[in-house]
């Protein structure tokens, strides 16, 4: 099949696409995004159409540095500044009162805007080469597995994009942590690549409110998200899950190396981190799910991680991935 999209390191090609109100594939340290001019209504609409994303699900605005924050947001609480100082550039998204210049289409008609400074050399070079911010939700159709390699983006959108910027494998591997504010107090709306514990080291105890609700206040709060085509079970008891699905072709994804004997029938066996490292596990999560999803399995059984550190963020992704 003839490819339409090209994977390239040529920043100028990406700039030309953006100036023509087109969408590009953009690497960040979290996942690859579908990026477009945050001030271009036609470009933003293309993102929603490409992803088949509901218009009530807001987008994240990406800026090159904290110096640009006041062009995007107003009423920036002291706790937001403390977090930006600690974690930007990085996988932290702040949910703040939006500047009047930000289109309602970006914020799903909400008064708040999600904004971050990505920590990826390609993304930062691009952002510093243009005079507008970018919106960049993950480069995958709505509810499917997020992309952490340029090849994942190509597989999803080969015929719909012209340019995908090459940025290697994403270092963090899961989406940014989203923090909003109520009367100055921080609230975590999406668990992500910065753990609750890391946020609390800066601010003290914070509320976590990432449960699914009918109102999507921030990206990543939908019930079903990050899902493979293959049915996925998040299991706290692997043997029980095997016994309940004996006649199925099963692939397994474990947190760390396991020693017990596994029947040859279950040879699709992957590990997030052989040494039990949470950061490595998050980096590998989506790539491993892409791999298992391509194996023509009946079922993917994933071991639930300890609910601490980034294990909590990974469990959140897997819980949403397991929803019917």
Secondary structure, 3 states (H helix, E strand, C coil): CCCCCEEECCHHHHHHHHHCCCCEEECCCCCCEEEEECCCHHHHHHHHHHHCCCCCCCCEEECCCHHHHHHHEECCCHHHHHHHHHHCCCCEEEEEEECCCCCHHHHCCCCEEEEECCCCHHHHHHHCCCCCCEEEEECCCCCECCCCCHHHHHHHHCCCCCEEECCCCCCCCCCCEEEEEECCEEEEEECCCCCHHHHHHHHCCCEECCCCCCCCCCCCCCCCCCECCCCEEEECCHHHHHHCCCCCCEEEEECCCCCCCCCHHHCEEEECCCCCCHHHHHHHHHHHHHHHHCCCCCEEEEECCCCCHHHHHHHHHHHHHCCC
